[in-house]
Structure formats: structure tokens, C-alpha cells
Amino acid sequence: MPPSTLGPSAKPLSGRYRSFAERAEIALLRAQDREVREIARQLGRVASTISRELRRNAATRSGGLEYRATTAQWHAERAARRPKAAKLATSEKLRSYVQDRLSGPVATADGRSVGGPVVPWRKRRHGPRQHRRWARAWSPEQIARRLRLDFPDDETMRISHEAIYQSLYVQGRGGLKCELTACLRTGRVLRVPRARSRGRGKSHVGPEVMISERPAEAADRAVPGHWEGDLILGLRSSAIGTLVERSTRFTLLLHLPPMPGHADEVRAKNGPALAGHGAEAVRDAIVRTIMTLPMQLRRSLTWDQGAELSQHARLRIDTGVQVYFCDPHSPWQRGTNENTNGLLRQYFPKGTDLSAHNVQDLEAVAAALNARPRKALGWRTPAEALDEVLRSVQASVATTA
């Protein structure tokens, strides 16, 4: 039976798709043992297009990949039939994996779930200065890429990030409920086209601690142990400190509760900062957190020129960490930390009271962030990358001993 595209009523194909005549020419050239690139040149196609055609639409009954024009046309027409059942609608195992990585609960290190704020679904995006739903919140690209690492031999556990987005935003595609869009980074209920989405010095900052003096090993991320830090601020002067390791993207959160006397109406003039993120409180929180790491992971810390790190000299003495400051109005010099702060705003939105979260809450959020696969790490997680560094440090210490 001839392919349907040869019938008199068939619509002409656009130049994007291969015709039966083009497939017949590919089969003829392939029978003459022509190389893929030579066939592509003769047909005016990209080599990857010809390679994909030979791989996808070949006849396999003989046990090999024999290319015949009629069989290739039949394969192409069968694949083009619509409507086609969505993968997430037909595979329970794949759908469960995607839902768990997207909307699974945030948990502490011992596996205890942390619910976070109760946020009802309102069929619209969260408003400004509103609580967000807490979840594992992997991005569709992170989910799609991680599947290849978790199921290297199971070809049924494969899906593209675009298919996940379509299942969320186009309900006719089936598979995922639209309320799961609240777990995405932006929380948008409708997709936005990509084209639409497109000074003075400080007394505590001297030239010897500027970022220009930072060693080159920190700039190229070749050596672990170089950190970037900042504060994210909330309602009523509440704050949370963030530390991010440049090479592994591992995140630590600093608990900065209000100090005694913060709620008093009468304040002492020129007294200490009681909001919890003054210079002394931030220094003590960094010391408590970073001293839990081995010396090899305590090399430098890069901060903006905020007054909360005005006691950087004392911090260097207490921890051995060299502190460097960015140039004024240059947040891109701490790009890793700025990106992480954006991710954290999914859990700690602007305009909310950050002092409501205790140490366990911060540890759970940090664990969730450190368990997300990162493209920059070859889809490993920051926790896996840091664990590899720690094993290397322990091995070097054992060899030296």
C-alpha cells in the first residue's frame, strides 16, 4: 500500500518535514554507502537531521537498522498522528516521580516533613508580599535531566521539560493538575512568552579587602572553600543570612532571630542593633555555622558592602576566613549568591515575617535546595558535590598522616 502522502488529496508538506521523494533519495544514497554529511549536503539538510531520520525511521525487522523509503514514510506518518496520549497521562511511575520532585514535601535531615505556610489554591498567581507553598520545587528541566541519572537503563522514564510545562499549563494534555504551578519558581498560572520577560564608599571597606584582591582560584571556582554571602530581608526588620559555596553551590542559612528588647518602643540612642542582623549578630552566626566545616572549606567569603559585616576583621581572626567586598552596586560579582537568594524567595517571600521560622525550618529549606540537581554541576546536587569534596579532603588528610 503506498504511503498516504502520495495520494491525490494529501496536503503538500512544508520544507520542515521530509517528503517521500526525499526519503527515497536518502535510501538510494545510503545504498551507495554515502556518509551522513555527504547525504545532508546533497539534500540541503543539516547532518543531524539525516542522522535522526536514519535512526528513527529505519526498518528493524531484520535485526539491524536498514533504511527503506516506504518503511520510513510509514514510521513518520504513524508518529505524526494526533491526538497522541501524553506520557504523564499513561505512565503512573513517571507521573509519580515528576509530582514528587515538583510538589513533594520539604523534609529535615531525619526525614520529618515540614509543612510550611498553609496557602490555599486560588487559581491565580500569588500576590506580592504573600506566603508561598513550600515544596521540593525542582524545575521541569532539573526533573527531566535527573531522570537519566536515576534511571540510566529505563528508557520509559524519559520526558522533556517542555512536556512537563505543557502538562501543567495545557490541561488538555493531562497528567498534572494546574495547581502544581504554585510549586514552580515563578508560581505563574499562565505562561509568559520569553520575549516579554526579558557610589559611595564604606568606612569599614578598605582597598586591601576589595574583590580585586581575591585570589584567582576563587574566581574560576577551581578550588572549593570560597563562599558568597548576603542577607534576605523581611517584614519588621527580620532577616535570614545566606552562605553559598562557589564551586559546589552548597547553601547554608543563618538564623538571625530578634535580640531581647527589639519589641520595646523606647530604644537606646546609638545602642546595639536589636533586629538580629546587626554586625555582631551576623558575625556570631557566621562563626557558629562556618566553624562546623573543615579548614579546607574555609578559604574566603565575599560580601556586599553592607554594614552588617563591618566586624569582618574580628570574623577573620575567629574563623581564619579572608573576607572580601564587592564593588558598590555590583551584585553580579556575587552572582551565585544572588541566584540562590532568588530561589530562597520561593520559601521566604518579600514582605513576610522571616523571624517566624526557627532553626529547623531553615535547615529543612537548605536541605531541599541542596538536594536539587544543578545544570552547572552536571545535574548532580550540591549535597553530592560537597560530599565528594569532603571525601577528597579526608583522603588527603589520611595520606598525609
N, C-alpha and C positions, 0 to 999 in steps of 0.2 A: 504494500500500500504506500503510495507516495506521500511525502510529508505534506501537511496541510498548507504550508506556505507556498506550495506550488499550485494550489487551486486558484481558479479564476477570481474568487471572491475575497482572497486574502488581502489584507491591508499591506501596503508597502512598508518595509522595515526602515527605521531611521538608521543613520550611519553608525549609531552607537552599538547596534546588535549585528551579529554575524548572520548573513543570509545563507541559504542552501548552496548557492553557487560559490560563495566564498569558502564554505566548508569543503566542497568538492575540490577546490583548488588546493586547500590545505592538505587534504588526503593525498592528492596527486604528488605534491611536493614532498610530503613525508615519505611516500613510497619510493621516491628517488633519493632518500637518505639526506635530505637537505636539513641543515641546522635550524634551530628555532629562530635565531636572529636573522638568518637569510630569508626565511619564510616571511617574517614580520616586515622586512624591508620591501619585499616584492608586493606585499598586500597593503603597505602603508599603515601598518599597525604597530603598536608597542609590543616588544618581545614578551613582556609579562602577560599580555592578553592572549597571545598564541600559546604560551606555555600553559596558562589556565584552561584554555579550550581543549588542549590535548589531554590534560589531566582529568577534567571534569566530565567530558562527553565521550570518552573513549569506550569502546566495546570491551567488556571484561569476561565474556563467556569462555574465551579460550584460555583464561588464566593469566593473561598479560594485559597490556594496555594497547590494543590495536585500534587505530583510528579509522573509522569509515564514515563517510558523509551522511548517509541515511540514518545510521545509528546515532551519530552526534546530533542531528536535527531532531530526532525523537527525544533524546535526553533533554535538549534545550527547551522544546515545547512542553514537555512534562513539568520541568522546573518552573516554567513561566505561568502555569495555570493558577488562576485566582478564583475565589479566595483560598488562602493557604492557612492551615492551622498554625497558630503561634506556638513556639517551643515551650514557653512558660505555661501555656494552657494544656499541653499534652504531657509534660514531664513533671510528675509530682516531686521527684528528687531534686531536679534543677530548681523548681519554683521554691521549694523549702530552703534550699541553700541561699538563693537570692534574697528571699524575705528575711532570713535570719541575719545576713550581713547588712541589710539595709535598715531593718527595724528591730533587730534583736536588742534585748535589754543591756544596759551598761552594768558591769559587774565589778566587784572588788577582786583583789588577787586571790582570795579564798573561794571565789565563785558566788558570792552573795549578790543578788540583784539590787541595784539602786534605782528606784523608780524615777526620781527627779520630779519636777513640777507636773501637776495634773493639767493637761492642756486639751480641752475638747476640740474635736474637728469641726470647723466652721465653713468648710468648702471654699475657703479663700486663704490667701497668704497671711501669715502672722503680721500684726501691725507693728509699728515702731515701739520700742521700749516694752515689749511683751515677752513673757516666758516662751521658750521653745520646748518641744518634745525632746526628751533625752533618748538616744538610741545609739547603736553601734555606728550607724550612719556612714557606711562605706559608700563611696561614689560608684555609679554604674561601671566606670572604667576600671576601678580597683577590683570590683567583683569579677568582671569579665577576664581580667588579666590573672587574677589569683586562681581561677578555676584550672588553668593549665598547670599550676604548681601543685594544687591539692589533688587533681585527678589527671595525672600525666598520661594514663593508659585508657581512659574512658572518654571516647570521642562524643558520647551523648551528653557529657557535661561541658558543653561549649555554648556560648552565647555572646553576641556582641553588645557593647554598651548602648548602641543605638536601639537595639531590640528591647532592652530594659527600659530606656526612656519612652519608647513607643507604648509599651505595656502600661506605663504609669500615666501617660498623658493622652493616649488614644484608647479609650475604654473598649472600643470595638475589637481591639487586638487581644483582649482577655489576659488572664494570668495574674495581674497585680491590681490591688484596689487603689483608687485615686488618692485616698487619704494617706498613703505611704509617701506622697510627695512632700509631706511635712518633715520627713526624715532626710530629705536632700539638703545639700549645703545651703541653697538659696531659699528653700521652702516654697518656691513658686508653684501655684496651681496650674498656670498656663505657661507654656514655653515662650521664651523671648528670643527673637532672631539675634544671632551673634552680632550682626552689624549694628543693632540698636544698643547693645550692652557695652559697645566699645567707648645770720643776724648778729644777734648779739651774743657775745661770749659769756661763759660762766666762770665764776671765781674759782670753783673747785677743779676746773679743767685746764691743765697746762699743756704746752706743746709736747712734753715727754710722754703723755698718755693719750695722744690722739691716734686715730685708727691708722694713720700713715706710718706709725712706728710699730704696728703689729707685725709679727714675723710672717714671712711668705707662706709658711706651712699652714697657717690658719686661713689664708685667702684661698688657697687651692684645695682645701679640705683633705689634704693628703694624710694628715696626722690627726687622730681623734683626740678629744680633750679640750677643744676650743668651743666656747659657749657664746650664745647671744641671749640677752635678757631684756625684759621690759615689764611694765605694769599694764593690766587692763582694768579700767575704772568702771564703777557702777554708781548706783544711787546712794545718796548720803555719804559721799566720800569713801565708799567701800572700794576695795581693790584686791586683786589677785596677782601675784608675781609669776612670771613665766621664764623658764630657762630652757633653751633648745641647743642640743649639741649639733655642731655644723656638719659633721661627716655622717652621723647615723640618724639625724633628725629626731633623736630621743628627747622627750619632753618631760620636764619636772615642773610642778606647780607649787608655789609658795603660799602658805596660808598666812594671811595678814589680817587677823581679827582686830576690831577697835580696842584701843587701850583703855584701862579704867579712867573714868572721868570724861570720856568722849561725849556722853549724852548730857553732861552738865551744861546749863545755859551760860554760866559765868566761866569764862576762860581766863587763864593767866596770861598776861601780856608777855610776848616773847618766850612763852613756855614751850615745852616739847610738843611735837606733833602727835596728837592722840588718835588720829583716824586709822592708824595701823600701818600706814605706808610712808612714815617719815624715814629719815636717813638711818636712825638707829634700829628701827624695827625691820627695815628691809635688809640692813647689814646682818642682823642676827638671824633672819630667816634664811638668807643665802648661806651663812656659815653652817647652820643646822642641816641644811639639805645637801650642800655640796661636799661636806666632810664625810658623808657616807660613801663617797666614791674613792677608788684608789688614786694615788698620786698621779699616775699616768693619764688619768682622765680629768685632771685639774690643771690645765695649762693657762688658759686665758678666758676672759669674759669681756664681751663687747656690749656696751650700753649706749643709750642716747644721752643727751646732756642734762637729763632731769636731776633736780636737786635731791631726789631720793637716794642717789648713790654718791652723795658728797663725802661720805666716810669711806671712800674707796681705798685710801691709804691704810686704814685700820683693817679693812677687809683683806687686803693683800698680805698683811702681817699675819692675820689669823688663819688664812687658808693656803697661802702660797700661790694664789691665783693672780696673775697680772691682769689689771683692768685697763681697757681701752675705751675711748669715747668716739662716737661718730661725729662727723661734721654737722653743724647746725642745719636743720631742715633737710636731712638726708636719710630718710628711713630705708631707702634701698640698700644702704650699707649694712643693714641688719635684715636682709630680705627673708632669710629662713625664719626668723622670729616673727616678722610681720605676717608672713603667710600662716604661721601657727596660731597667732592671735586671731586671725580671721576664722580659722577652723574652730577655735575655742568659743567664739561668739555664738556658735550654734547651741552651746550649752549655757553660756553666760551672756545673754543679750544685753545690749546697751540699755541703760535706764532701769535695770533691775538691781535689787539689793544683793550684792555679792557676799556680804557678811553672813547671809543666811546659810551658806554652805560650810560644812565642817571639813576637817582634815580627810575623813573617809570619803566624802563626796569628791574632793579634789583628786585623791588617789585613784578613784574609780574612773573619772573622766580622763586622767592622764593615761591610765591603763588602756582605755578604749582607743585613745588617739595613737598610742604606741603599738596597738595591735592592728592598725590599718596598713595594708600593703602600700608602698610608695613607688611611683614610677621611677624616681631618681635612684632608688635602691634596687632596681631590677625586680620590682614587685615583692621584695622582702619587706617585712615590717621593721620599724625602728627597734622594737624589742629584740628581734632576731639579729639585727645588725650589731646592737650593743652587746648581746650575748657572745657573738663571735669575737668582738674586740676584747671582752673580758677573758675569754678562754686564751686568746693570744697573749694577753698580759700575764696570766697565771703561768703559761708555758714558759715565757721568757724568764720569769722570776725563778721557776723551778730549775731551768737550765743554768742560770747564774749561780744559784745555790749549790 
